[in-house]
């Protein structure tokens, strides 16, 4: 599981610049039972397309290398 977490964190770093270009950011919260918990912030936190970004972009990208990933959940802390 530690390898998966490190891979996820590396991939989130690859995604971060694209979110930053739109004034947003992403933070790793935890990976548990096949689900990745993240926190979107900045412009991404209030964006109406946040669900699309998570499902069609972040989740799809991560599943290419982490086939056991069941889903990505945005956590509002």
CORHU-V53988 format. One record per pair of residues at least 6 apart in sequence whose C-alpha atoms are under 8 Angstrom apart, sorted by the first residue. I is the first residue (numbers start at 0). GAP is how many residues later the second one is. D is the distance in whole Angstrom. If there is no record, write none. Layout:
# CORHU-V53988
i-><I | I>
gap-><GAP | GAP>
d-><D | D>
This chain:
# CORHU-V53988
i-><3 | 4 | 7 | 7 | 8 | 10 | 11 | 11 | 14 | 15 | 15 | 18 | 18 | 18 | 21 | 21 | 22 | 22 | 22 | 23 | 23 | 23 | 23 | 23 | 23 | 24 | 24 | 24 | 24 | 24 | 25 | 25 | 25 | 25 | 26 | 26 | 26 | 26 | 27 | 27 | 27 | 27 | 28 | 28 | 28 | 28 | 29 | 29 | 29 | 30 | 33 | 33 | 33 | 33 | 34 | 34 | 34 | 34 | 34 | 35 | 35 | 35 | 35 | 36 | 36 | 36 | 36 | 37 | 37 | 37 | 37 | 38 | 38 | 38 | 38 | 39 | 39 | 39 | 43 | 53 | 53 | 53 | 54 | 54 | 57 | 58 | 58 | 61 | 62>
gap-><62 | 26 | 54 | 58 | 19 | 51 | 14 | 16 | 43 | 9 | 10 | 6 | 7 | 25 | 21 | 22 | 19 | 20 | 21 | 16 | 17 | 18 | 19 | 20 | 21 | 15 | 16 | 17 | 18 | 19 | 12 | 13 | 14 | 15 | 11 | 12 | 13 | 14 | 8 | 9 | 10 | 11 | 7 | 8 | 9 | 10 | 6 | 7 | 8 | 6 | 34 | 35 | 36 | 37 | 34 | 35 | 36 | 37 | 38 | 33 | 35 | 36 | 37 | 35 | 36 | 37 | 38 | 34 | 35 | 36 | 37 | 35 | 36 | 37 | 38 | 34 | 35 | 36 | 6 | 18 | 19 | 20 | 16 | 17 | 14 | 12 | 13 | 7 | 6>
d-><7 | 7 | 7 | 8 | 7 | 7 | 7 | 8 | 7 | 6 | 6 | 5 | 7 | 7 | 7 | 8 | 6 | 5 | 7 | 7 | 6 | 4 | 5 | 5 | 7 | 6 | 5 | 6 | 8 | 7 | 7 | 6 | 5 | 6 | 5 | 5 | 6 | 8 | 8 | 7 | 5 | 7 | 8 | 5 | 5 | 7 | 6 | 5 | 7 | 6 | 6 | 5 | 5 | 7 | 6 | 5 | 5 | 6 | 7 | 7 | 6 | 5 | 6 | 6 | 5 | 6 | 6 | 7 | 6 | 5 | 6 | 5 | 5 | 6 | 8 | 7 | 8 | 8 | 6 | 7 | 8 | 8 | 8 | 7 | 8 | 6 | 6 | 8 | 6>
